[in-house]
Amino acid sequence: MSARIFSPAKTAMQSGKGKTGYWILEFDPEVPRKIDPLMGYTTSRDMKSQIRLSFETKEEAIAYAERNGLSYRVQEPKEIKRRQISYSDNFRYDRRTPWTH
């Protein structure tokens, strides 16, 4: 039984960093998903795929996995690079790219 430990990224509906910074332990699927022939739903007999445990820190999630004998992998979050731009740069005399209209 293996698990994945990760910190979720902010959703597209968020502009700030609220409700981020926590860590989730999620079990890897043991049985592949199947398509139900009658309704077309995707189903699985794997009940552990529904479990998502949240932790305050990465170390707590790792300690939980080691305490329960789970093999795990840690996915580090990607760093966000923000470009500093200014509205007044649109009207600068020495623009790098000229107006296109």
Helices and strands as residue ranges (DSSP letters): E 2-6, E 23-27, E 34-35, E 42-43, G 47-50, E 52-55, H 58-67, E 71-75, G 87-91
